Each structure stands twice: as structure tokens, then as C-alpha cells.
Amino acid sequence: MRSLSISRSGTKDARSTLGFFVLASLGIQGFTLLALLLLFGAYMGLSRKAPSSLVQLESGKTIATAPMDSGERTPAVIQKFVQDELTMLTSAVGTLPPLDPKVPLAPDPGVVIKLPSGTAKITTLASYASFGLSEDFRTTYLQRLAELTPRNVFNQTERLVLVVQDVSTPQLLKDGQWKVVVVANLVRFTADNQIGAGIPYNREVFVRAITPPTVLPVTSEVERQIAQVRSAGLEIYAMRDFDAPNL
């Protein structure tokens, strides 16, 4: 009788131990499943997040970049491109762009442009900047620019400086094309007027995205300037006067 009681007690203890291990195993499996669900959720969140890339500039500085469609450009990039282009095209100071700050500025001989009635000159910097214009717009614009560029610029007795006051937020016209309004003054300096006299220079500028050129070794200053102008992946394809509202 006593032996039977001991046997039943041992069986009961064994069942209790087995039940404990079963419950513990279920608990561990449940915890593991919860951890897997959390990891899966984190993974899905990362998969939906736009990956960032690091790009090292020529200066050695590293910046983060975000993925963007080939026809997209940020407003800041468009605004800077337009302002830089108009400044280089219209400013005329009579000297070449400095290559070395320790070397005196060299006189600008200008670049000859053929006109229906003869020839005229634009500045060397304007000729570089003209590669930021579309081919169907470039020739007509340069002829007009040559007619407006004072000859005295090239003997350094006259200067033109574009002073930009405002560049509007780009207005999207359609995919890859924008309109930007520039409000500026073109200030003319002469030997008789060193203070300068400004005239309004307000323009609606039409810009579109292009494929940036392939980066190749640069062998001349001309190639470097052209590559820099085209590096934004933008070009101006039209421009017209803009009547700024009175204050």
C-alpha cells in the first residue's frame, strides 16, 4: 500500500515537472515569436525608408545625398543655377576670371560674335556661361548680348555688374521644366561715374532638366568652366522681360 502511494507521488511530481517545462518552453517560444515580429517590423520600416548615399566632393568634403528622379531638381539648385548664369552672362568687368589669387588679373580680350550687320564681342565669362543655354536659344541670345555689351568694357573704362535682389521659388510647368522670376539691377560704372547707375533687369527665366555630363579629366580652363556650368543638370531654354510690381 505504501509502495503504491510512493509510486503515485513520484508520477505526480514527474507530471508537474513536465508541465513546468512545457509551460516554460511555450513562454520562450512566445518571447521568440514576439522578438521576430519586432525585428520584422523594424526591417519593413527600413525597407520603406529612402536610402542615403555619401558623396565626396573635389574639396574632400563628404555630403549625404538622397535618391531623386532624373528629371527632378531641388528649388535651391535651380535658384543658384539661374542666379549664377545671369550673373556670368550679363556682368562685364573687363578682366578674365582669376585662376590664381596671387597673379594679377589679366585683361579680357572678349569673344567675337557674328551679327547680321557685322561683329561684336561678349565677355569670356559670358561665353563660358552660354553653355548653360539650350542650343536653339543660345545663338539668338548671344547675338543680343553682344549688341548690348559696351565696347569700353574691353579697354577697362566701363563695367557692368548684375546685382540680384530676388530669385523666386521655381514654378513647376511640367515634369523637368520650371519658371523662375529674377528681380535685379544692372549697374553701369564708367570713368565719369564711379558710383554707378542702375537700370532694372527683371526676367522670367525658363529652365529644364538635362542629363549631367559624364565626369572626365579636365585638360583646360575652358573645359573646366563648361563642365562646371553643365554640372547642375539644367539649361535655360527661354527668357523674357518681367514687369516687377511697384512698391
C-alpha positions in Angstrom: 0.0 0.0 0.0 2.8 2.3 1.0 4.7 1.4 -2.2 1.6 2.3 -4.3 1.4 5.7 -2.6 5.0 6.4 -3.2 4.6 5.4 -6.9 1.6 7.8 -7.4 3.5 10.6 -5.7 6.5 10.1 -8.0 4.2 10.1 -11.0 2.6 13.3 -9.9 6.0 15.0 -9.4 7.1 13.9 -12.8 3.9 15.3 -14.4 4.4 18.6 -12.5 8.0 18.9 -13.7 7.0 18.0 -17.3 4.2 20.6 -17.2 6.6 23.2 -15.9 9.0 22.5 -18.8 6.1 22.6 -21.3 4.9 26.0 -20.0 8.5 27.3 -19.9 9.0 26.1 -23.5 5.8 27.8 -24.6 6.9 31.0 -22.9 10.3 31.0 -24.6 8.7 30.3 -28.0 6.2 33.1 -27.4 9.0 35.5 -26.5 11.0 34.4 -29.6 8.0 35.0 -31.8 7.4 38.4 -30.4 11.1 39.3 -30.9 10.9 38.1 -34.5 7.8 40.2 -35.1 9.5 43.3 -33.8 12.6 42.6 -36.0 10.3 42.1 -39.0 8.6 45.4 -38.3 11.9 47.2 -38.0 13.1 45.6 -41.2 10.0 46.7 -43.1 10.4 50.2 -41.8 14.0 50.3 -43.1 13.0 48.9 -46.4 10.5 51.8 -46.9 13.0 54.4 -45.8 14.8 56.1 -48.7 18.4 55.1 -48.5 21.1 57.8 -48.2 24.3 57.9 -50.0 27.6 59.6 -49.2 29.4 61.6 -52.0 32.9 63.0 -51.6 33.4 66.4 -53.3 36.6 67.6 -55.0 37.3 69.6 -51.9 37.4 66.4 -49.8 34.2 67.2 -48.0 31.7 64.4 -47.8 27.9 65.1 -48.0 24.8 62.9 -47.7 22.6 62.6 -50.8 19.0 61.4 -51.3 17.7 59.4 -54.3 15.9 61.6 -56.9 14.3 61.1 -60.3 16.5 62.1 -63.2 14.1 64.9 -64.1 13.9 66.4 -60.6 15.9 69.3 -59.2 15.7 70.9 -55.8 14.5 74.5 -55.7 17.8 75.6 -54.2 19.8 74.1 -57.1 17.5 75.7 -59.7 17.7 79.1 -58.0 21.5 79.0 -57.7 21.9 77.9 -61.3 19.7 80.7 -62.6 21.4 83.4 -60.5 24.9 82.2 -61.4 24.0 82.0 -65.1 22.5 85.5 -65.3 25.4 87.0 -63.3 28.1 85.5 -65.6 26.2 86.3 -68.7 25.5 90.0 -68.0 28.2 91.2 -65.7 31.2 92.6 -67.7 34.2 93.8 -65.7 37.0 93.8 -68.3 39.2 91.1 -66.8 39.4 87.3 -67.1 38.2 85.1 -64.2 41.1 84.7 -61.7 42.9 81.4 -61.8 45.4 82.3 -59.0 44.7 85.0 -56.4 48.4 85.7 -56.3 48.5 86.6 -60.0 47.3 90.0 -61.3 44.0 89.9 -63.2 44.5 89.7 -67.0 42.5 91.9 -69.4 39.6 90.2 -71.1 40.0 90.2 -74.8 36.4 89.1 -75.3 34.9 86.6 -77.7 33.7 87.7 -81.1 30.1 87.1 -82.1 28.9 87.3 -85.7 25.9 89.6 -86.2 23.7 90.2 -89.3 25.3 93.7 -89.5 28.9 92.8 -88.6 30.5 91.6 -85.4 30.6 92.5 -81.7 32.0 91.0 -78.5 30.8 89.3 -75.4 33.0 88.7 -72.3 34.9 85.4 -72.0 33.0 84.5 -68.9 29.7 85.0 -70.8 31.0 82.6 -73.4 31.5 80.0 -70.7 28.1 80.6 -69.2 26.5 80.3 -72.6 26.9 76.6 -72.4 24.1 76.7 -69.8 21.7 77.7 -72.6 19.9 75.4 -74.9 21.3 75.1 -78.4 18.2 76.6 -80.0 18.3 79.6 -77.7 22.0 80.2 -77.4 22.8 81.8 -80.8 20.0 84.3 -80.7 20.7 85.2 -77.1 24.4 85.7 -77.6 23.8 88.0 -80.6 21.5 90.2 -78.5 24.0 90.1 -75.6 26.8 91.2 -77.9 24.8 94.1 -79.1 24.2 95.3 -75.5 27.8 94.7 -74.2 29.6 98.1 -74.2 32.8 98.1 -76.2 34.5 100.1 -73.5 34.4 97.1 -71.2 37.3 95.6 -73.1 39.5 98.7 -72.5 38.5 98.6 -68.8 36.9 102.1 -68.8 33.4 100.7 -68.3 32.0 97.9 -66.2 28.6 96.2 -65.8 27.7 94.4 -62.6 24.4 92.5 -62.1 23.0 93.0 -58.6 20.4 90.3 -57.9 17.7 91.3 -55.4 15.4 88.2 -55.6 15.1 84.8 -57.2 11.7 83.4 -56.9 10.8 79.8 -55.9 10.8 77.8 -59.1 7.3 77.2 -60.5 6.9 73.8 -62.0 5.5 74.0 -65.5 5.6 70.2 -66.2 8.0 67.4 -65.3 11.5 68.6 -65.6 10.6 72.2 -66.5 10.3 75.3 -64.3 9.9 79.1 -64.5 11.9 81.4 -62.2 11.4 85.2 -61.8 14.6 87.2 -61.2 14.5 90.8 -60.0 17.8 92.6 -60.3 19.6 95.8 -61.3 22.3 96.0 -63.9 24.7 98.7 -62.5 26.9 100.5 -65.0 30.2 102.0 -63.9 32.2 104.5 -66.0 35.2 106.7 -65.6 32.8 109.6 -65.1 30.5 107.7 -62.7 32.3 105.5 -60.2 29.2 105.3 -58.0 27.3 103.5 -60.7 23.9 103.9 -62.3 21.5 101.0 -62.1 18.7 100.0 -64.5 16.1 97.4 -63.7 16.9 93.9 -65.1 13.9 91.7 -64.4 13.5 88.5 -66.2 11.3 85.4 -66.4 13.7 82.5 -66.9 12.6 79.1 -68.2 14.7 76.2 -67.2 14.6 72.5 -67.9 16.5 69.4 -66.6 19.1 67.8 -68.7 21.4 64.8 -68.2 24.6 66.0 -66.5 27.8 65.4 -68.5 30.0 62.4 -67.7 32.8 63.4 -65.4 36.0 63.3 -67.5 39.6 64.5 -66.8 39.7 68.3 -67.4 42.7 69.4 -69.6 42.0 73.1 -70.0 40.3 76.1 -68.2 37.7 76.2 -70.9 36.7 72.6 -70.3 36.6 73.2 -66.5 34.3 76.2 -66.9 32.0 74.4 -69.3 31.8 71.3 -67.0 31.0 73.4 -64.0 28.2 75.2 -65.9 26.7 71.9 -67.0 27.2 70.0 -63.7 23.8 71.3 -62.3 22.0 69.2 -64.9 20.0 72.3 -66.0 19.8 74.6 -69.0 17.9 77.8 -69.8 15.7 77.4 -72.9 13.9 80.8 -72.9 13.9 84.2 -71.2 11.7 87.2 -71.4 11.2 90.6 -69.6 9.3 90.7 -66.4 7.4 93.8 -65.1 8.0 93.9 -61.4 5.1 95.4 -59.5 5.5 98.8 -57.9 6.0 99.0 -54.2 
